[in-house]
Amino acid sequence: MTADELKAFCKQRNLTYKELAEKIGMTEGGLQNAVKKDNISEQTAKAIELLREIENLKEQVADYEALKAILKKALN
């Protein structure tokens, strides 16, 4: 993962570096240094990928719950 990809990830999800750092167990300064140096560790990249997967799964669950509610209402 490059610094530009990390920046795009934050922008897409409307996250500050501080918020992202908290979510993946880093300090804001550590994350900012990694971005400045364009030296995103493999561990950081994998943590971000897992966060992305978790967020996608949460969206899928929310969609499923909405569909479930619609079907329940239609069947009653």
N, C-alpha and C positions, 0 to 999 in steps of 0.2 A: 504494500500500500504506500502510495506517495503522499506527500503533504497536501498536494492539490486534491487528491481523492478524499482525504480526511476532511479538508475544508468543505468540499462539495457535500459530503455526508452530513456535516453539521448544518450547512445551509439548508439542505433538503429537509431536514428534520427540525429546523429552527432551534438548534441547540447551541449554547455557548460552549467554549472549551471547558469552562468550569463544570457545567452540567454533564458534559460527556466524560470528563475526567472522573467525576463522582460515580457515574454509572459503571465505569470499567475499573474502578479501584486505583486510580492514579491521582496525583496532585495536579492542579491546574498548571503550575510552573513546569512540571515534568512534561506535560503534554505540549505546552507552548514551546519548550525547548526542542522537543522532537519535531514539531512542525517547522520551527525556524531553521533547524539543521537539515530538514527533509530526511530525517533518520527515524522513521517509524519502525519500531521493533516488531518482530514477528509476533510476539506475545500481544502487543497492543493491537496489531492488525487483526489477530484472531479474536480478541475480546470485542472489537468493533463488529466483526462479522457475526459473532454470537448475539450481540445486541441487536443487530439488524434482523437476524433470524427470529429472535424473541418478539420484536415489534411486529414483524410480518405475521407470526403465529397469533399474536393478540388480535390483530386486525381480522384474521380469518375466524377466530373464535367469536368476535363481535358480530361478524357477518352471519355466522351460523346461528347465534343467539337471536338475531333479528329475524332470520328466516324461520326459526323455530317458533317465535312468537306469532308471526304471520300465519303459519300453518295451524298453530293451536287455535287462533282466533277463527280461522276459516272452518275448522272442523267442529267448532262449538256452535 
